[in-house]
């Protein structure tokens, strides 16, 4: 009988990230860094939204800080944060063995599918603000949703030409599970005793107060409208090679999206207005997506 | 005879689609195989998390050879026509037969081998498969519910040559994703081998087998700790589609969560986590445990799985407790009601706040009819929709009403109001009970009548299988509420009361302008009533017969339909109906002959004296005629009186008592007397019979 494998320490938060990066790097993914704008999800990074359009193959993985102002709880809820991390993987076209690759990544971070209950539970994912939708699952590990697994069918309101497989790991949740921790602030950030709370608790307190109480609605509103006006203006401009300026235009659409989330957290969006705001952002993203596709087709 | 085995192996198929997928596969395959001329002994289809399987038993190896006689041109036809026919049939002139001057060709078509037919069937079935939602994968345009990975196609133990989008059929399938020594693909020889090998590899092919395993094991893990499962058939269906080797595990919940309402705990368990709730044996309150149905039998007996799920449940219930605490803060109802001003009920029917205002007026108006205190009914209606703005209902929409009931009680509202808030959505379906407490009945009726009137007024009526606003359920709800509580509510009054809510500044003028609204809604109710009574085994034509009287009191209508049904099943009833029809047919024939005169039969029957003695101007009166007239004269006031007192049984008895007189009349008396005066009088007698019977129902609409 082979000797039992040594019982290893569960991964620290940063080692979890490093492990996933190593794993997906070995699958041919470019390791990108987080996008430098506030976004609500890793999907919104142009490395996913824009690269999912057109026919060119693409494989990338990155951590993306995600801001959800309305989810703030002043650091008092053990599970909810207004700022957290997603690990995002996109493979275009989706390889046939993507499910196996994904399960391999769980093994790599110490979740043995024979000892845990891993399940693929139907979830037709959509993100209405970027006009993206797809079919796939929530992946459950012992009842905990650890990953959103999606085959993109549409992005920016356009049907995709080539389907991408998108994996979004909720890093804090996954780490809490791997480490057996019930409070996110107790997560071991590294192996030298630093806890997640030491790094982020104050951030949750301050930003919750800002999101819910201090953010100035009139300013947000004005900035939203500035961004909204700017997108078509930028798209009408041309770069040195005669190209449409999709990337800076898309940045403004992302800013508009975050401004909307802030106004929402401030309670400034009436229920009846929500759909209209979401539609306005989607229109901005769609304009960028169309310009991107036109550019890809010409390339 | 040989068997066919098909397996379409894919990534995880949504649980809710599986049962229909199995039915569709069986149906589509059968259609195409039989269209190709094949017949078979039996077929079964199966669906589970990763596979869709078809087994056809007793298929022949090929379709039979067919001999067909094709009619051609006349023998005398021009040579071009004959040549064309020869080309078409591939025969020579000598091989044609001539009958009655026409050419015939005898064509033999040899049968086709079954595998070729199966391959065509598969291609067509797979490409046209009616998944509710399907997807593309990679660069392909091919659609399936999730990526299709393998196809097994075996006929008589041999692989059927078949390829679709680069995927070749074979004899390889896979077992459980995680369990068993040998993972990966393995070959199967036929259906029994397939089923047995799957079971060895921890896959139960049949949904029923998975359900049985879940129930048996779940009950066992519960019983071991003195617990029992709270039954939930819908959840059982769902989890049976989520695991190939379903393995119930008992987990523990922090008992401190038991102070949350049990509906919240159960909903949180069910919708988010798909756990079964658990209680102590013989008790009704929930116990601090749950059963999760895992897909693996773990080496540690599921300890790790139970622990992990328990942690997730704690996090979920902590969220629920946060919502519960938020919602119970002072002034919640005022805040929620204020927020409803910003919630659209329907673009053309205003906001939820406007709807609440309508409901309050309507519930107050309906209160006297249902025996409710008008003030309480109005109060309950004002609060009924407030919980839609609460945190808990925001998270769990299915708890609408239930949460409002809790919160109203805590806010100090009287029980009648809190119960009405809780129950006003009911009945939620055919299996649900209806509220009987008067305040709840008033609000429940107002809720449904406002919905029906509003959507009918803007033309959003159900069509075919589409009923997005659940108007059929609302109408059926009204019918059941009225029927089961015996509330007297004339539809006309109810609809017109509901319409008034849309007239004012709140709803705009639009909806109340629709002219035929009342008639349309009454017809809609009649339809629903028909469906309901038909489902109970009553005859729908009787509903028509009763509705035709123009009555719109549902309690009375239902009672009449039921009494009429019983009456017509009796011998007296059946014979009386026959007599009525004879009378009606004679009158109709007369009306066709002399349409202008038809109304005159309604004039009173001339008194021909007693005892059948011949009498002056009216002419001869047969004794049976006189007897019928007398009988009618006696029955008429009796029936009228009985109906006024709503003693339907008495009315029908009086009608039944006419039977001997009616039978004798038709036996002995000829209506078509040569003397026009006699004839006219007899027709009037028949007309009087028809009128009397029609007080109870329009018997012309009774079928059969």
Interface residues (C-beta under 8 A of the other chain):
Chain A: X55 X77 X78 X79 X80 X93 X94 X95 X96 X99 X113 X114 X115 X116 X117 X118 X119 X120 X121 X122 X124 X134 X135 X136 X137 X141 X142 X143 X144 X151 X153 X161 X162 X163 X177 X182 X270 X271 X272
Chain B: X11 X12 X14 X15 X16 X49 X133 X134 X135 X136 X137 X138 X139 X145 X146 X147 X149 X177 X178 X179 X242 X243 X273 X275 X292 X294 X295 X296 X298 X299 X300 X304 X305 X307 X308 X309 X311 X312 X313 X314 X315 X318 X319 X322 X339 X342 X343 X344 X351
